[in-house]
Each structure stands twice: as C-alpha cells, then as structure tokens.
Amino acid sequence: MYRSGTAMAWNVFKFCTALRGLGSIMILLVLGVVGVSYYAVVVSNYWPALFEGGLGTLSALFVLILFHFLLVMLLWCYFTVVFTDPGSVPPNWRPVLDEERGETDPLTGGEVVGVPEDQTSPRVRCCRKCNQLKPPRCHHCSVCGRCVLKMDHHCVWVVNCVGALNYKYFLLFLLYTFLETSLVSLSLLPRFIAFFNDGEMPGTAGLVATTFLAFVLNLAFALSVLGFMIMHISLVAGNRTTIEAYEKGTSKWRYDLGRKRNFEQVFGMDKRYWFIPAYSEEDLRQIPALRGLEFPTKPNSEVPGL
C-alpha cells in the first residue's frame, strides 16, 4: 500500500512538472472558452435581440450589460492572479519568534546561524530544497521550484502558485467565473430547451453548434467552480490553506481568530476593496498577514501550529 501511494505521488509530481511548459496553452484555453461564450451570447443571440423591440430589447440589454460587467471583472481578476507573485521568502530572512510553536521567547542568534545546512534547533523551520529558512505557513512548491508564502496550491489554470499575495485575487476569480458561467448558462437555457422541444434552433448549423457548446461548457464550469468555491469559503472561515487543511484535518488551529477576523486576513478591512483585486494601503500597513510573513494567533493558545 505504501509503495503504491509513493508511486502515485511520484506520477502526480511528474505530471505537474510537465505542466510548467503548458502555461500559454492554459491561458489560451481560458480565453477560448471566453471567446466561445462571447460569440454565443453576444454575437449570435442577444445583440440581434436588441433590435426586436419591446420586452425582448429590455431583457437583451440587461443580459448584455451584466455579461460584459462580469466578463471584465473575471478577466481582471484572472490576469491579476496570473501575473502576481504569490510571495517568496525575502533574502536573508530570519525569524524573531518561534511563531509556529506559539512560543514568545525570542530566538537566539545561535538558533538561526548555521541553518539550514546544520539545523540544530527544532524551533526553526527550513527548506532543504531551497536551503533557506521558512516563515510561518510557508511551503515549497515542487512545480515552481521555490518556497511560497502561505501557499495554498499550485493552480494550472492560472499558471501560478496561489499564496499569500494573490489568494484574494484567486477567490475573486472563482466568484466572477461562477457568476459569469451561471449567467451564460441561464441566458442560453431557453435556446437549449427549444432545440430539444422543437428539434430546431434558429440560425445556421455553426451558430447552433456554438450555442450548444457554450451552454454545455459554461454549465460544467459553473457546477465545478461552485464546489471549489464552497471548499474555499470553509477554508477562509477557518483561516486555513488547502495544504494546512489536508495536513491538519479538523484539529484545532492556532491561526483561527474567528470568522470575521479570518475574513479580514484575506480580504482586508476596507469594504471598498473586497470585490476588486487590490488592497488599500491602510490594510497593507495594518494587516501583516497580507504580506505573508507574520500571522496573528490566538492569545495564550496551546493549540499546535503547522
């Protein structure tokens, strides 16, 4: 059983490593789905409906405005995740306190000098692959080949790691993807139903095929992203990453500060910035967790960290 699990992990690792060279293809795939959806909703169906007059014009105008708004937000969040560094360990970074174990005694110079080559103190975490010290909640990404601050996972769709500095942007990308794909599915649903009831759909064969493909793709993405969103909502509520949830399970967590503060550790306190891929300067100054190096814990907590 152990050898089988090891072999499976190795196969997954090789698969993920091979995805390094597929970055452009994944981005083009996302843009391809967007293009098919745009053609089906705007060009083929709702733009022509604008000139029908009456209630059809109003409904078409509403769909087009909402579609374009969500599309802009989706692409804004997507490319922000793609091009934002998730957070790397600063050169010559040294811990001040043993935050991982919840200790308040400062680390002495002897406990950090000589690591990671000679790790003599159990109070200091280090990465043997990067040969450097690791801040709290930091993990090594085998795909990127480096340590990532508060790493959640490596996402092939955004061709990047999801970590401390772009986790909020990733969550917003999920939100707007779900809303956009749901809108496309609902707006094309009447055409989809008419095709099966009447056996025909107005337009050329290419238009019918594009509409059918867009409906199926967007419905599939909406359902899959919904499940992913539910999982990450629970992670944000408990102030955990995907890696931490996998390694620690449902045990008590020293970084769980309550749902409100846990939410602020990801989205900030300024409500004006909650739904856009950016932070206010005040939040960046007041919330160290947004920088990925320091994380508040429960006072006098005896709960073990990661």
N, C-alpha and C positions, 0 to 999 in steps of 0.2 A: 504493500500500500504506500509506504514511504517513497520507494523508488518510482512508483507510478506518479505520485504527486510531484516529485522532483522533476521528472521528465516532462510533465505537463507544464510546470512553471518555466522550464527551460524553453519549451516550444513557444509559449506565450511571449517570453522575453525576446526570442529571435524574431517573432512576428512583429513585435512593437519596434524593435530596432530597424527592421526593414521599412517601417513606415516613415523613417526620417526623410527618405528620398521622395515621399509621396505628398509633400506639403502643398505644392502648387496644384496637384491633381485634386486634393480635398477641397481647396478653395474654389477651384473651377467647378467642382461638383455642387457645392453650395450655391454658387452663382447660377449654375444650370437649372437647379430646382426653382430658384427665384425667377429666372427668365421664363420657364415654362408656365409658372403660376401667373406671372405678369401678362403673358400673352393670352392665357385662357380667361383671366378675369377682366382685364382692362381692354385689350385689343379686340378680343373675339366676342365678348358678351356685354359688358357694362358701359363701355364707351359708346357703342351704337345705340344702347338703350337710352342714353341721354337725350336723344333727338326724337324719341317716341311721343313725348308729351304726357301730361297728366301725372298720375301717381308713379308710373314707371320711371319717369325722369327724376323724381324726388328720391326714390329708393336707389336708383343708379348713382345719383350724386352722393348720397350718404355712403354707399359702399366704396366708391372711388376715393372719397376724402379719407375715410377710415383706413382703407387699404394702403394708401400712399403714406399716411402718417406712421402706421405700424411698420411699413417697409423701411422707412427712413430710420426709425428707432432700432429696428432689427439690424440693419447694416452698420449703423453707427456703433452699436454695442459689439457686433461681431468683429469688426476690424479693430476696435479698441482692445478686445481680448487677444486678437492675433498679434498685434504689434506692441503690446505692453509686456515688459519683462515681469514675470511673476514674483521676482525678488530673489536676489542672490546674496550670499554671505559677503559682507564688506571685507576687504583685505585687512589682515592683521586684527580681525575682530576677536575680542576677549570677553568672557563673561565676568560680571561683577558679583552676582549672587547665584547660588545653585537653585534657580527657579524651578527646574524640572522636579526636584525632590521637595520643594516647598521650604527649603532652609533659608534663613535670613542672615546667617553668618557670611560675611564677605569671603570670597575665595582668595587664598593667598597666592603670591607670585609663584611659589613652588608648585602649586597645583595646576597651573596653566603652562608653565615653562616646560618644554620638553615634550608636550603632546602636540600632535597625535602620534609622533614617532615612538614615544615612550609614555604610554598612558598609564600613569601610576595612581591617579586619583579617580575613584568611582564617581566623584561629583562632577566630572567634566565629560561632556559628550563630544565625540569627534567622529569624523567620517574617514574611514580608512581608504576609500577610493579617491576622495579629493585631497586627503592628507591635510585636513584643516578642522578647526573646532566648529561645532554645530550649535547655533542658537536654539532656544526652546521651540519645539514643534516643527523643526526643520527636518527635511528628509532628502535623501539622494534620489534623483530621477535617473534611471538607467537609460532612458531614451535620450534625454538631453545631455546626459553625461556630467551632471553637476548637482550640487545641493540647491534646493528651492525652499525659500522661507514659507513656513506654514503650508506645505504642499498638500493639495487636495488630490489631484490625479493628473496624469498626462492625457490630454484630450486630442484625439486625432482629427476631430472636426475643426478645431481652431488651430491646429498645428502648433501647439504650445502647451506648456505646463500651466495648470491653474493653481495659483498660490496666493500669498498674502496681498500682493499688489494688484491682482486682476480678478480675484474671486467675485467681487461685487459685479464687475462687468460681465462675467460669465453667467451669473444668476439672472441679470437683466436680459442677456441674450436668450436664455431659456424662456423667460417670461414673454418677451416680444415674439419669439418664434412660436410659442404656443398660441398666443393671441392671433398672430397673422395666419398661421396654418388653420386655426379654427375658423377664422373669418372666410378664408378661401374655400374651405370645405362646405361651410353653410351657404355661401353665395353660389356655389356650383351645384349644391344638392338638388335644387329644382330641375336643373338640366339633366342631372344624373337619373332622377326618378322618371322624368319624361321619356328618357331614352328606353328604359325598361318597360314602361307602361304603353307607350305608343310605338315602340320599335324603331323610332327615328328621332333625330335631333336636327334642327335647322342648321344649315351650313354645309361646307364641304367635308369630305371624309377626313382631311387633315385637321380641320377645326374640331370635329367630333373626337378624333383620337387625342388631340392635345387637351381638350376639356376633360376627357375621361382620365387621362394620365395625371393631370394636375389634381383632380379630385382624389384619386387613389393615393398619390404621393403625400399630399397635404394631410389627408385623414390619418395615414400611417404615422407621419411625423407628429401630428397633434397628440395622438394617443401615447406614443413612446416618450415624447417630451413631458407629457403630463406626469407619467410615472417617475421620471427623473426629477421633475420639479418637486413632487411630494417628498421624495427622498431628501433633497437638499433643504427643503423647508424644515424638516425634522432635524437635520444636521445644524442648521443655523440656530434653531431654537435651543439646542443643547451645546452650542459653541464647540462643535467637533468638525473635523475634516473627514473625508471619506476614509483616508488611511487610519485615522485615530478611531473611528467607529469600527473599522474592521479589526484593529489590533486590540482595542479595549472593550469592545462589545457594549453591554448596557451597564457596566460598572460605574460607580460614582466618578465624577470628573472634576478636577480642581479648577478648571477654567470655566465651569458653568456658573455664570453670575446672575442667572435669571433671564427670562426670555427677552425682556426689554433691553437690558444691557448687552445681552448676547447679540441681539439685532444691531445695536449701535456699534458693536465691534466689527461689523461687516459693512453696514450701510452708512455709518456716521450718525450724528445727531441733527444735522441740518436737513429738515424735511424737503427743502427746495432741491436737494441733490439726490434724493432717494431713488428717483426713477430715471436718472441720466447717468452715463458712465463717467462720472467725475466726482471729486470731493471738494468741499470748501477748504480754504487754507486754515480756517479755525479748527475744523475737525482734524486735519492732518497734524496740527500742533497739539491738540488736546487728547487725541486718542493714539497712543503709541502702537497699539495693535495694528493699525492701518499701515504702519511701516514694516511690520513683520518681525521685529527683533525683541520686543517686550510685550508681555501679556499679563494683565491683572489676574489675580487668583482670589479665591475665597479667603477672607481673613482667618488666620489661625487654622487653616484647613489641614486636616490629616489625610485627605484623600490623595493617593499617589497620582503623579502626573505620568506623562508618556515617557 
